[in-house]
Amino acid sequence: MKSIILLISGLTCSNLFMTFAWYAHLKNLNNKPWIIAAMASWGIAFFEYLIQVPANRAGYSVFSLGQLKIIQEIITLSIFVPFAVFYMKTKMSFNYLWTGLCLIAAAYFIFKK
């Protein structure tokens, strides 16, 4: 159970960092040269990896590689949708719902015994 908690909390925190590393520069640094945005993103991503690597190592003691990937994608969408809507001011659409349903189906099949 400890490994699962470490996995979920670690991947959630690392996804917060990574979402900002990948996309926040589009809003905050859009008038700067791309190299500035890349350097800022790499700096943020460094901290993401400090969290993500131990989380995946803990999770791999309990889950298969495929299961880890699907867990990661579910967490990614759970972080990305609020980021897109509230931070980037993207309009919510049914595409997010359909994507979420596809991930639920993916989780069902990867965890099915």
Sequence and secondary structure as in RCSB ss.txt:
>XXXX:A:sequence
MKSIILLISGLTCSNLFMTFAWYAHLKNLNNKPWIIAAMASWGIAFFEYLIQVPANRAGYSVFSLGQLKIIQEII
TLSIFVPFAVFYMKTKMSFNYLWTGLCLIAAAYFIFKK
>XXXX:A:secstr
 HHHHHHHHHHHHHHHHHHIIIIIHHHHSTTS HHHHHHHHHHHHHHHHHHHHHHHHHHHTTS HHHHHHHHHHH
HHHHHHHIIIIIS     HHHHHHHHHHHHHHHHHH  
